[in-house]
Amino acid sequence: MTVMAERPMTSGTESDSFEDLLRTLDELDVPDGYKAEIIRGNIVVSPWSRGYYYRVMRLVCRQLEPHLPAGHSIGVGPFLYVFPGDERAYGPDIHAALDSAFETTSHRLDGEALSFVAELTSSSTRDDDMTDKVEVYGRAGVPVYLLLDMQEECATVFSMPSAKGYKSSDTKPFGEKLAIPAPFDCVLDTTDFTAP
């Protein structure tokens, strides 16, 4: 039996092009329970979430689904969204995107099709979720990025994407309600987001 710590494993070198990294990612045999992303010129393999994260992800999806923009779907799971301009490829915990983005045989999806992403932090992903992804999602024009800080038990919604990331953010502790801006224009109840 192999025991792995909850920290990301990286692969890649400065000389690898983004396309080389994507090809390597295509061929990578990721172990069950792990996901692979491209962050800052490296392939990062990190463990999937703790069990109760699924409850939180489903609660987010159920609350946002009635407010989705027309022609968009929301879900959880291992989809890889590519951001070529930033040479990144992320597998967000929760994602809402144009239905047409899924009309492909590729597992690489267009990051610009996203209308919403949410990341649930873990000790291995927290830094990238709070820095790199805020900038990349914002520059790509993703209207809403929800960061659920599972260690600090608070939710931050980022909105108003710009060339430097997001211009607006609002943070609430778990247990409070958080306004989710356009194109959703709804309120997210975070009452049941805490650990069991």
BAFI-3210 file (N, C-alpha, C; in Angstrom, 3 decimals, decimal comma, padded with zeros to 6 digits):
// residues 196
n [1|2|3|4|5|6|7|8|9|10|11|12|13|14|15|16|17|18|19|20|21|22|23|24|25|26|27|28|29|30|31|32|33|34|35|36|37|38|39|40|41|42|43|44|45|46|47|48|49|50|51|52|53|54|55|56|57|58|59|60|61|62|63|64|65|66|67|68|69|70|71|72|73|74|75|76|77|78|79|80|81|82|83|84|85|86|87|88|89|90|91|92|93|94|95|96|97|98|99|100|101|102|103|104|105|106|107|108|109|110|111|112|113|114|115|116|117|118|119|120|121|122|123|124|125|126|127|128|129|130|131|132|133|134|135|136|137|138|139|140|141|142|143|144|145|146|147|148|149|150|151|152|153|154|155|156|157|158|159|160|161|162|163|164|165|166|167|168|169|170|171|172|173|174|175|176|177|178|179|180|181|182|183|184|185|186|187|188|189|190|191|192|193|194|195|196]
n.u [000,841|000,540|001,151|000,109|000,856|-001,248|-000,564|000,406|001,824|004,370|005,250|007,298|009,173|010,990|011,457|009,427|006,800|003,507|001,750|003,183|002,965|000,185|-000,132|001,331|-000,257|-002,561|-001,726|-001,181|-001,520|-003,539|-003,814|-006,625|-008,768|-007,325|-006,558|-005,387|-003,751|-002,610|-000,422|001,304|003,359|003,781|002,742|000,377|-000,520|-003,036|-004,775|-008,232|-011,134|-012,151|-014,659|-017,017|-016,935|-018,274|-020,969|-021,123|-020,514|-022,736|-024,774|-024,149|-024,508|-027,269|-028,449|-027,647|-028,461|-031,215|-030,806|-029,148|-027,577|-029,228|-028,877|-026,715|-025,007|-024,549|-022,205|-020,273|-016,997|-014,512|-013,496|-011,466|-010,547|-009,189|-006,855|-005,321|-003,985|-002,899|-001,483|-002,496|-004,355|-007,171|-009,042|-011,820|-013,616|-016,390|-018,348|-019,850|-020,948|-021,288|-023,538|-022,726|-019,980|-019,474|-019,858|-017,926|-015,319|-013,032|-011,227|-010,387|-011,621|-013,019|-011,962|-013,076|-015,761|-016,898|-019,184|-019,217|-017,186|-016,147|-013,993|-012,996|-011,027|-008,063|-005,433|-003,402|-004,064|-004,783|-003,190|-002,794|-005,489|-006,264|-004,672|-003,232|-005,411|-007,424|-006,469|-006,198|-008,804|-010,217|-008,919|-009,629|-012,251|-014,272|-017,331|-018,070|-016,345|-016,226|-014,782|-014,325|-013,157|-012,126|-010,569|-010,510|-013,170|-014,882|-016,492|-015,729|-016,736|-015,815|-016,040|-016,753|-014,743|-011,433|-008,515|-006,570|-007,421|-009,924|-012,199|-013,855|-014,799|-016,308|-016,572|-017,788|-018,368|-018,838|-022,171|-023,466|-025,294|-024,496|-024,217|-024,527|-023,336|-024,370|-024,035|-025,970|-027,328|-028,360|-028,788|-026,532|-026,801|-024,807|-025,036|-024,831|-022,167|-020,030|-017,554|-018,316]
n.v [-001,177|002,216|005,279|008,571|011,940|014,814|016,740|018,575|016,961|017,717|018,115|018,838|021,212|024,283|024,452|023,096|023,479|024,958|023,458|021,040|020,312|019,983|017,780|015,872|015,770|014,703|012,091|011,195|008,950|009,342|008,656|007,035|009,124|011,434|014,577|016,298|019,261|022,154|024,406|027,339|026,506|023,863|020,455|019,668|017,384|016,582|015,500|014,404|015,880|015,920|013,774|015,206|017,481|016,984|017,170|019,930|020,892|019,930|021,381|023,996|023,755|023,080|025,412|027,376|026,464|027,122|029,708|029,887|031,243|031,349|028,438|027,345|024,971|023,481|021,803|019,245|017,841|016,057|017,913|019,459|022,674|024,881|027,532|029,111|031,604|032,225|029,991|027,866|025,160|024,129|022,150|022,823|022,565|023,019|023,942|026,096|026,317|027,182|025,120|024,265|023,995|021,443|019,869|018,111|015,780|015,905|016,090|018,471|021,535|024,735|027,459|029,991|029,557|029,375|030,441|030,477|029,477|027,418|026,843|024,603|024,861|023,030|021,886|021,418|022,787|025,367|027,807|028,219|028,343|030,721|032,660|032,340|031,251|033,141|035,321|034,235|033,201|035,608|037,211|035,689|036,294|035,025|035,361|034,977|033,897|031,670|031,199|028,811|028,676|026,175|025,679|028,017|028,384|030,146|032,057|033,489|035,634|036,464|038,996|041,008|040,731|041,436|042,628|042,293|040,432|040,184|042,840|043,156|041,840|039,832|038,698|036,245|034,601|031,022|030,004|032,338|034,378|034,905|037,195|036,404|037,665|039,066|036,924|035,603|036,655|036,057|034,658|032,934|030,479|029,629|027,991|025,168|024,474|023,806|021,597|018,166]
n.w [000,000|-000,831|000,664|000,408|000,919|001,494|-000,715|-003,606|-006,492|-008,776|-012,226|-014,959|-016,896|-017,329|-020,046|-021,311|-023,588|-023,570|-025,135|-025,229|-022,542|-022,366|-024,098|-022,662|-020,390|-021,543|-021,951|-019,463|-016,779|-014,419|-011,005|-009,392|-007,556|-007,753|-009,368|-012,296|-013,250|-015,110|-013,917|-013,673|-015,526|-014,832|-014,470|-012,190|-009,837|-007,718|-004,722|-004,797|-003,317|000,187|001,637|002,588|001,083|-001,250|-000,517|-000,052|-002,630|-004,080|-002,790|-003,585|-006,390|-006,531|-005,523|-007,352|-009,844|-010,659|-011,474|-013,624|-016,571|-019,761|-021,761|-020,421|-018,318|-015,083|-013,007|-011,300|-011,120|-013,070|-015,339|-017,747|-018,193|-020,523|-020,743|-022,913|-023,340|-020,880|-020,444|-018,877|-017,407|-015,917|-013,572|-012,355|-009,218|-009,193|-011,949|-014,327|-017,583|-021,076|-022,828|-025,336|-025,108|-024,347|-026,509|-027,834|-028,631|-027,287|-024,161|-023,350|-022,577|-023,503|-021,739|-021,920|-022,201|-019,773|-017,227|-014,568|-011,865|-009,145|-006,479|-003,983|-001,302|-000,343|001,786|000,017|-002,325|-001,775|-001,908|-004,714|-005,528|-004,337|-005,477|-008,177|-009,679|-009,249|-010,696|-013,332|-014,005|-013,860|-015,856|-018,063|-018,319|-016,880|-015,414|-012,656|-009,822|-007,292|-004,265|-001,955|001,065|002,763|004,941|006,488|006,719|005,166|002,558|-000,545|-003,065|-006,278|-008,713|-011,658|-013,887|-015,145|-016,934|-015,056|-013,278|-010,935|-010,213|-008,076|-004,878|-002,312|000,962|003,189|006,320|006,674|007,091|006,776|004,372|000,964|-001,612|-004,972|-007,877|-011,142|-013,957|-012,462|-010,179|-007,486|-004,176|-002,128|000,224|002,854|005,028|005,554|004,981|006,569|008,091|009,018]
ca.u [000,000|001,282|000,515|000,515|000,458|-002,123|000,176|000,483|003,054|004,521|006,089|007,449|010,376|010,838|011,534|008,215|005,805|002,165|001,218|003,853|002,359|-001,157|000,023|001,732|-001,454|-003,445|-001,195|-000,922|-002,412|-003,742|-004,391|-007,967|-008,777|-006,464|-006,799|-004,179|-003,944|-001,377|-000,329|002,629|004,331|003,942|001,578|000,186|-001,446|-003,429|-005,861|-009,602|-011,635|-012,678|-016,022|-018,076|-016,885|-019,307|-022,220|-021,032|-020,612|-024,131|-025,561|-023,894|-025,169|-028,732|-028,869|-027,378|-029,067|-032,383|-030,406|-028,170|-027,882|-029,798|-027,919|-025,582|-025,202|-023,647|-021,906|-019,017|-016,309|-013,196|-013,384|-010,277|-010,753|-007,890|-006,683|-004,055|-003,304|-002,172|-000,829|-003,031|-005,470|-007,707|-010,203|-012,520|-014,496|-017,741|-018,235|-021,017|-020,447|-022,188|-023,778|-021,977|-018,592|-019,378|-020,077|-016,599|-014,777|-011,836|-011,461|-009,968|-012,748|-012,676|-012,142|-013,902|-017,169|-017,339|-019,894|-019,043|-016,345|-015,942|-012,924|-013,009|-009,606|-007,487|-004,102|-002,512|-004,445|-005,255|-002,422|-003,121|-006,895|-006,407|-003,810|-003,137|-006,723|-008,153|-005,982|-006,476|-010,245|-010,609|-008,428|-010,370|-013,603|-015,267|-018,055|-018,136|-015,468|-016,545|-013,705|-014,778|-011,970|-012,584|-009,747|-010,939|-014,632|-015,485|-016,743|-015,451|-017,185|-015,106|-016,823|-016,220|-013,447|-010,638|-007,212|-005,710|-008,104|-011,280|-012,257|-014,731|-014,911|-017,064|-016,311|-018,678|-018,093|-019,847|-023,317|-024,140|-025,709|-023,558|-024,815|-023,833|-023,700|-024,736|-025,363|-026,809|-028,180|-029,064|-028,132|-026,062|-026,860|-023,646|-025,299|-024,406|-020,879|-018,975|-017,187|-019,146]
ca.v [000,000|003,461|006,385|009,834|013,123|015,711|017,843|018,312|016,503|018,494|017,609|019,832|022,022|025,587|024,338|022,500|024,430|024,678|022,335|019,828|019,961|019,456|016,425|015,014|015,613|013,778|010,736|010,903|008,021|009,931|007,659|007,282|010,006|012,584|015,328|016,928|020,581|022,840|025,645|027,967|025,734|022,524|019,600|019,492|016,305|016,749|014,585|014,897|016,458|015,109|013,332|016,183|018,508|016,663|017,771|021,370|021,113|019,719|022,508|025,130|023,487|023,147|026,795|028,201|025,921|027,876|031,053|029,785|031,915|030,463|027,652|026,953|023,865|023,506|020,470|019,002|016,728|016,163|018,495|020,283|023,903|025,357|028,977|029,175|032,883|032,172|028,683|027,157|024,240|023,867|021,284|023,400|021,675|023,269|024,767|026,339|026,710|027,026|023,725|023,963|023,666|020,000|019,191|017,798|014,493|016,208|016,367|019,867|022,423|026,135|028,234|031,168|029,153|029,355|031,574|030,364|028,413|027,422|025,981|024,320|024,747|022,016|022,367|021,293|023,646|026,669|028,946|028,443|028,745|032,097|033,607|032,076|031,045|034,412|036,124|033,607|033,202|036,992|037,620|034,938|036,835|034,218|036,389|034,749|032,879|031,451|030,515|028,303|028,407|025,136|025,724|029,180|028,334|031,365|032,063|034,752|035,677|037,430|039,385|042,090|040,315|042,451|042,166|042,027|039,514|040,653|044,172|043,158|040,595|039,919|037,510|035,986|033,319|029,991|030,212|033,552|034,391|035,622|037,589|035,966|038,701|038,730|036,736|034,751|037,540|035,275|034,604|031,596|030,185|028,790|027,422|023,779|024,293|023,456|020,188|017,417]
ca.w [000,000|-000,908|001,373|-000,186|001,677|000,753|-001,312|-005,038|-007,123|-009,988|-013,290|-016,011|-016,841|-017,947|-021,500|-021,848|-024,070|-023,079|-025,932|-024,749|-021,256|-022,636|-024,640|-021,537|-019,557|-022,267|-021,825|-018,055|-016,100|-013,095|-010,098|-008,881|-006,404|-008,012|-010,597|-012,826|-013,839|-015,482|-013,152|-013,716|-016,285|-014,271|-014,275|-010,753|-009,507|-006,313|-004,346|-004,816|-002,081|001,287|001,382|002,820|000,040|-002,232|-000,017|-000,290|-004,076|-004,483|-002,284|-004,479|-007,670|-006,377|-005,313|-008,529|-011,062|-011,146|-011,888|-014,704|-017,834|-020,781|-022,521|-019,583|-017,383|-013,933|-012,521|-010,594|-011,738|-013,691|-016,669|-017,845|-018,954|-020,984|-020,870|-023,649|-023,160|-019,607|-020,391|-017,721|-017,626|-014,583|-013,384|-011,200|-008,453|-009,705|-013,145|-015,175|-018,892|-022,214|-023,207|-026,557|-024,762|-024,120|-027,787|-028,350|-028,207|-026,507|-022,742|-023,148|-022,824|-023,650|-020,513|-022,168|-022,185|-018,377|-016,627|-013,114|-011,319|-007,698|-005,974|-002,554|-000,993|000,536|002,147|-001,143|-003,449|-001,274|-002,420|-006,125|-005,617|-003,841|-006,193|-009,609|-010,298|-009,217|-011,818|-014,627|-014,254|-014,123|-017,184|-019,084|-018,400|-016,164|-014,660|-011,206|-009,230|-005,880|-003,549|-000,662|001,878|003,675|006,148|007,278|006,721|004,632|001,121|-001,223|-004,452|-007,107|-009,882|-012,482|-014,424|-015,834|-017,416|-013,896|-012,366|-010,632|-009,605|-006,901|-004,105|-001,060|001,777|004,332|006,983|006,482|007,955|006,308|002,976|000,109|-002,887|-006,184|-008,849|-012,512|-014,559|-011,614|-009,383|-006,479|-002,863|-001,779|001,660|003,196|006,348|005,711|004,330|007,529|008,214|009,966]
c.u [000,882|000,496|001,038|000,008|-000,464|-001,320|000,319|001,834|003,174|005,448|006,169|008,748|010,101|010,806|010,292|007,275|004,449|001,554|001,868|003,231|000,957|-001,090|000,420|000,538|-002,434|-003,030|-001,017|-001,975|-002,548|-004,387|-005,808|-007,863|-007,899|-006,915|-005,498|-004,544|-002,588|-001,395|001,117|003,695|004,598|002,631|001,509|-000,878|-001,764|-004,616|-007,228|-010,012|-012,003|-014,151|-017,076|-018,045|-017,967|-020,647|-022,232|-021,177|-022,045|-025,018|-025,381|-024,634|-026,683|-029,212|-028,681|-028,120|-030,290|-032,026|-029,382|-028,569|-028,426|-028,685|-026,676|-025,980|-024,195|-023,414|-020,592|-018,258|-015,099|-013,226|-012,216|-010,567|-009,395|-007,932|-005,348|-003,286|-002,474|-001,398|-001,197|-004,127|-005,939|-008,885|-010,988|-013,444|-015,941|-017,580|-019,593|-020,483|-021,541|-022,332|-022,942|-020,517|-018,392|-019,599|-018,730|-016,197|-013,516|-012,192|-010,954|-011,129|-012,278|-012,988|-013,026|-015,395|-017,753|-018,114|-019,692|-018,055|-016,327|-014,842|-013,105|-011,569|-009,299|-006,100|-003,155|-002,835|-004,722|-004,509|-002,763|-004,560|-007,073|-005,582|-003,894|-004,514|-007,572|-007,753|-006,398|-007,968|-010,726|-010,182|-009,184|-011,811|-014,667|-016,017|-018,026|-017,191|-015,785|-015,429|-014,237|-013,544|-012,381|-011,768|-010,194|-012,456|-015,258|-015,599|-016,457|-015,957|-016,430|-015,970|-016,160|-014,827|-012,764|-009,313|-006,268|-006,336|-009,540|-011,217|-013,045|-014,704|-015,689|-016,873|-017,282|-018,253|-019,191|-020,947|-024,102|-024,530|-024,787|-024,236|-023,931|-024,286|-024,088|-023,654|-026,311|-027,795|-029,036|-028,280|-027,784|-026,093|-025,746|-023,815|-024,706|-023,048|-019,771|-018,731|-018,090|-018,440]
c.v [001,234|004,549|007,674|010,971|013,981|016,925|017,530|017,773|017,287|017,804|018,687|020,586|023,334|025,484|023,708|023,596|024,036|023,505|021,014|019,364|019,393|018,036|015,444|014,740|014,637|012,325|010,283|009,956|008,500|008,897|008,032|008,159|011,234|013,302|015,998|018,235|021,110|024,202|026,127|027,094|024,338|021,765|019,312|018,432|016,422|015,847|015,240|015,272|015,430|014,803|014,410|017,331|018,249|017,264|019,263|021,676|020,946|020,866|023,738|024,933|023,634|024,585|027,658|027,744|026,707|029,253|031,052|030,643|030,891|029,744|027,249|025,793|024,003|022,077|020,424|017,945|017,083|016,637|019,455|021,470|024,520|026,872|029,225|030,479|032,946|030,871|027,928|026,211|023,791|022,902|021,777|022,393|021,789|024,184|024,910|026,890|026,557|025,548|023,331|023,604|022,158|019,185|018,942|016,403|014,685|016,347|017,759|020,776|023,875|026,911|029,456|030,838|029,201|030,617|031,597|029,249|028,546|026,435|025,841|024,038|023,506|022,535|022,320|022,272|025,092|027,857|029,248|028,894|030,224|033,111|033,373|031,992|032,312|035,258|035,534|033,605|034,620|037,457|036,921|035,419|035,977|035,176|036,227|033,611|032,825|030,636|030,117|027,858|027,445|025,108|026,864|029,277|029,677|031,253|033,450|034,640|036,812|037,726|040,570|041,741|041,448|041,840|041,831|041,053|039,969|041,996|044,186|041,802|040,873|038,602|037,443|034,687|032,316|030,194|031,453|033,409|035,315|035,924|037,117|036,915|038,151|037,852|035,884|035,556|036,760|035,329|033,157|031,469|029,207|028,082|026,030|023,476|023,842|021,955|019,474|017,279]
c.w [000,000|-000,202|000,778|000,680|000,826|000,325|-002,794|-005,448|-008,417|-010,956|-014,354|-015,837|-017,534|-019,473|-022,124|-022,337|-023,500|-023,833|-025,522|-023,436|-021,453|-023,191|-023,530|-020,640|-020,207|-022,043|-020,379|-017,482|-014,651|-012,182|-009,671|-007,640|-006,565|-009,271|-011,005|-013,507|-014,294|-014,807|-013,201|-014,389|-015,766|-014,320|-012,789|-010,537|-008,026|-006,003|-004,483|-003,403|-001,026|001,000|001,536|001,812|-001,005|-001,819|-000,325|-001,783|-004,566|-004,009|-003,170|-005,797|-007,568|-006,243|-006,568|-009,782|-011,538|-011,716|-013,020|-015,899|-018,843|-021,534|-021,753|-018,680|-016,253|-013,464|-011,761|-011,386|-012,548|-015,146|-016,670|-018,759|-019,251|-021,200|-021,577|-023,445|-021,896|-019,440|-019,110|-018,185|-016,249|-014,640|-012,189|-010,525|-008,925|-010,912|-013,814|-016,485|-019,942|-022,546|-024,424|-026,266|-024,622|-025,395|-028,460|-027,894|-027,370|-025,030|-022,369|-023,524|-022,810|-022,370|-020,698|-022,204|-020,771|-017,991|-015,114|-012,828|-009,808|-007,376|-004,474|-002,171|-000,166|000,868|000,956|-002,260|-003,052|-001,889|-003,874|-006,307|-005,274|-004,621|-007,697|-010,265|-010,276|-010,422|-013,162|-014,943|-014,583|-015,503|-018,302|-019,222|-017,752|-015,233|-013,137|-010,818|-007,744|-005,252|-002,181|000,104|002,985|004,963|007,068|007,406|006,359|003,118|000,570|-002,643|-005,143|-008,324|-010,560|-013,001|-015,186|-016,268|-016,263|-012,907|-012,177|-009,923|-008,303|-006,206|-002,828|-000,319|002,947|004,996|006,659|007,526|007,554|004,847|002,196|-001,223|-004,035|-007,298|-010,224|-013,134|-013,715|-010,780|-008,391|-005,169|-002,571|-000,260|002,002|004,540|006,536|005,084|005,278|007,567|009,206|011,316]
res [m|t|v|m|a|e|r|p|m|t|s|g|t|e|s|d|s|f|e|d|l|l|r|t|l|d|e|l|d|v|p|d|g|y|k|a|e|i|i|r|g|n|i|v|v|s|p|w|s|r|g|y|y|y|r|v|m|r|l|v|c|r|q|l|e|p|h|l|p|a|g|h|s|i|g|v|g|p|f|l|y|v|f|p|g|d|e|r|a|y|g|p|d|i|h|a|a|l|d|s|a|f|e|t|t|s|h|r|l|d|g|e|a|l|s|f|v|a|e|l|t|s|s|s|t|r|d|d|d|m|t|d|k|v|e|v|y|g|r|a|g|v|p|v|y|l|l|l|d|m|q|e|e|c|a|t|v|f|s|m|p|s|a|k|g|y|k|s|s|d|t|k|p|f|g|e|k|l|a|i|p|a|p|f|d|c|v|l|d|t|t|d|f|t|a|p]
***
